[in-house]
């Protein structure tokens, strides 16, 4: 079974169109996440490759990562709208797995939203410290609730140090933590930590990084993710999956184990 672990439901790619793209590629299920930012125009392949390369350089990587937040192309949504995600999941429960996307920096408002979505059957939590401007350690109350509920947390790390991740897993050893985009911006510095999973959602993860990640952490801790709709944009067909050559279990079984 192929399961997309990182898929945003956005106006660019409504649920019906996403299902058609999934069917064409043989993708059985997808984790649905609310939109993280306002629609982004086309991302040039050269620009994405340059960004990936710069972020990996120790002497400039974090400056580039911080600087990207000032781009006029990137307009974060402070309070992600989970309604379309849960509506689509109710309509297609056999295909879509809903995660509650909350902004942990909103405090009580984030917890109220999490309560509402857990009651509706949220299978996991999405956090975006990069776009929402906080450190992973600032999300401790949300992480504690996810750990207690036994549900995974998918986090796109912000500009805090790599040590923040270690601090979180030291405090919450039972937390099912998945780091988006191979642990960007820290990559290898986090691959050595036990128990953490990593998705390979494009376009922020190159094929070379995917191969190095699998070799470093083993196929059991890698999850396939597309970062749709951006990650499956196709110049000829609109949106089409291009499945990467990952180990079989990374294409779905690892995520299903986390959700069990």
N, C-alpha and C positions, 0 to 999 in steps of 0.2 A: 504494500500500500504506500502511495506517495502522499505526503502531507506537507503542505506549505505552512511553515510555522510563523510567517511574518508577512501579513497581507493587510494593507489599509483599504478600507472601503471609502472611496471618494467619488464625487460627482463625475470625475473623468472616467471611472470604470464602475458603473452600477453593478449590483449583485447579479443581474441576469447576464450581463456581458462578461463578468468575471467567471461565472459558471461555464460559459461557452469556451473561454480560454482554458479553463481547467480541463474540461472534457476533451478538447483537442489535444492536450498534452498528456492525458491520462493521470491528472492530479485528482486524487480521490476526495481530499478534504483540505480545508484551509482555516487557519486561525485568523479570525477577523479582528481588526483593530480600527478604532476611529481615526479620522484624518489628524495628522500632527501639525500640519501647516496649510496655509492657503495654497491653491494649485500652483505648481511649479512648471515653468515652461520647459522645453526640451533641454536636456543636459548633454552637452557635447562629450563624446567619448574621450577626447583628448583632455578636456577639462576635468572629468572624473578621474582619469588616470593620474593627472598632475596633482590633484588634491590627495589621492591615496598615497602617492609617492612622497609628497611633502610631509604628510602627517606621520609617516614612519621614520622621519629623520629626527634624531634626538634633539638637535640644536635649534630646530625651527618648528617641529611638529605641533607642539601645543599652541604656539603663536598662530599658526595657520588654522588650527582647529577653533580657537577663540575668534579669530578674524572672520571666519566663515559666517558666524552668527550676525555679523554686521552687514551681510550681503542684502541688497534690496530685493533679491530674488526669494529670500527666505523670510516668510512672515508667519511666525508661530501662532498657533491657536491656543490661547491661555487655558481654556477650559474645554477639552475635547468633547464632542457631541457623540455619546455612545448610543443614542436612540436608533440611528439607522443600522448599527451593527447588531443590536439585539433583535430588531425587527426582522432583519435578514436571517438571523440564526433561528428564529422561531419559524420562519417560512421554509427554511431548508436545514432542518436540524441534523439531517444525515450528512450534510456537506460542510457546514460552517460551525466553527467552534468560537464562541464569543469570549473575548478578554475585556475586562474593564480598564479603560485608559483613564488614569487620574493624574492630576498635577499635584504632587505631594506638597508643593510650596503653598497650596491654598488652605492647608490646615484642616479645620473642621469641615469645610466644604468638600474637600477631597474624601474625607471619611464618610460623609453623608452619601456621596455618589457611590463609593465603594459598597456601603450597606445596601443601597438600592440595587446595584448590579449583582451582588452576591445573592440577594433574594430572588433575582431573575435567572440565576443559574450560571453566573460568570465562571468560566473554567480556569481563569488566570487573570493576572494583572499586568498592564503595560505602564512603564514609567519612562519619561524622557527628560532626564536631568539636563541634557545638553540644550534642548530648545527651551525648557522651562526655567533654566537658570538656578539649579540647586545641586548640591552634592548628594551622592548616593546615601551617605550617612545621615543626611537631613531627612531622608524618607524612612527612618527607622520605625516609626509607628505603623506605617503602611506595610513595611516588610514583616514586622512582627505578626500582623494580622494574617498576611498571606501564609507565613510559616505555620501559624496555628491552624489555619484552614487546610493546609496541605496542598495548596495550589501554586503553580509556578509563577514567577515574576520575570517578565522580559524587560530588560533595561537597556536603553541607549545611553551610555555613560556621558557625563558632562565633562567639565574641565577640572574636576577635582583630581587629586593624586591617585595613583594606582593603589596606594595603601588603604584608601577608603573601602575598596572591595574586600580586602583582607580583613579589615575591621568588622565589616558586616557579617562575613561568614564565620568569623570567630565568635561573634555574639549570637548568631543564629545558625548553628550547624545543620539544622534540619531544613533550612530555606532552600527551595528549588529555584536557584537563580540561573537565568539564561542571559548572557550578555550579547547584545545585538552586534552585528557586523564584526564578528571575530574579536570583540573586546576593544573596538576603537575607542579612544586613541592610544591605548597602552599595549594592545596586542600581546607579544611574547611575555611581557612582564606579568601578565595575568594567566597565561597558559600553564604556568607551573603550579598554580593553586589547585588543590584537589576539589572535586565535587562540582565545580562550576561547569555549566554547559555553554556552548557558543553557537549562535546561528551564523550563517554565511550570506546574509541578505545582500544582494547586489543593489546598486552599483558601487558600494563602498568597500567591497571585498573582491580582490582580483583572483583569477584562477590560481595564480602562484601562491597567494596567501591561503587559499582554501587547502591546497596540497600541504603546505607547511603546517597549518593548523591540525589537520588530520594526523600527520606524522607526530606532532608534538603531544597531542592530548589523547589520541586514539579515536577510532570511529564511534565509540559509545557516547562521546560527549559533544558530538557535532550534530547540528540540526539544519536541515535544508530550509531556506526561506528565500522568498523572491523580492520582498519589499515592493510588491505591487501597490499601485499601478506603475510607479516610476521604473521599477526593476524589470518589468515585462513589456515596456514600450518597444514596439517593432515598427521601423519606418515604412514597411510595406503592408503589414497586416493590422496595424493599430496597436493591438496588445496580443502577445503570444509568448508562451513560456519557452525558454531554452534551458532545459534541465542540465545541471552540471554533473560531471562524472564523479559523484561522491559514492562512498561505500553504501551498500544497499540499506543498512540499518539507519544510516544518517538521513535517508530520504523519507522516513516516516516512523519507523519503529521506536526510535529514541524519544520522539515527542509523545507518542502514544503511551510509552512507559511513564513519562512525567505526568500525564493526565490521568493515569489509572488510580 
